[in-house]
C-alpha cells in the first residue's frame, strides 16, 4: 500500500489548538526596549530620590527658550515650513508651561 498513508493514518485531534487558544504566549520584548526601560527607570528614581528634579527644571527652562528662538528663526529663514514651526513652537510652549507652573496648580489638581 501507499507508505504515506501507512505513516500518516493517525488522527491527532488537538493539532496544537489548545496551546494556541488556552495558554498565554509571552512575547519577549526586544533588548533595546528593555535596556531603555531600565535606563529611564534609573534616571526617574535618581531625579526623585536625590532631589535633582529642581536642578533639571532650572536647566531646562533656558534650553527651551533657546529652542523656541531657534524654531522661530528657522521658520523666518525658510528652513522649516510654517505649519511644522507652529507645531514645534506649541510643543515647546507646552513644555515651558509645565515647567513654570506653580506648586499650587499641581496641588489643586490632585486634591
ZIPESUL-V992990 format. One record per backbone hydrogen bond with DSSP energy under -1.0 kcal/mol. NH is the residue of the N-H (numbers start at 1). CO is the residue of the C=O. E is the energy in kcal/mol with one decimal. If there is no record, write none. Layout:
nh: [NH NH]
co: [CO CO]
e: [E E]
//
This chain:
nh: [6 7 8 17 20 21 22 34 35 36 37 38 39 40 41 42 43 44 45 46 47 48 49 50 53 56 57 58 59 60 61 63 64 65 66 67 68 69 70 71 72 73 74 75 76 77 79 80 85 86 87 88 89 90 91 92 93 94 95 96 97 98 99 100 101 107 108 109 110]
co: [2 3 4 14 16 17 18 30 31 32 33 34 35 36 37 38 39 40 41 42 43 44 45 46 47 52 53 54 55 56 57 59 60 61 62 63 64 65 66 67 68 69 70 71 72 73 74 74 81 82 83 84 85 86 87 88 89 90 91 92 93 94 95 96 97 103 104 105 106]
e: [-1.8 -2.0 -2.1 -2.6 -1.4 -2.3 -2.5 -2.0 -2.3 -2.4 -2.4 -2.0 -2.3 -2.6 -2.1 -2.0 -2.4 -2.5 -2.3 -2.3 -2.5 -2.1 -2.7 -1.7 -1.1 -2.5 -2.3 -2.2 -1.9 -2.1 -1.5 -1.1 -2.5 -1.9 -2.3 -2.2 -2.3 -2.2 -2.4 -2.5 -2.1 -2.5 -2.1 -2.2 -2.1 -2.4 -1.9 -1.1 -2.1 -2.4 -2.1 -2.6 -2.7 -2.3 -2.1 -2.4 -2.5 -2.2 -2.1 -2.2 -2.2 -2.3 -1.8 -2.4 -1.6 -2.4 -2.3 -1.1 -1.4]
//
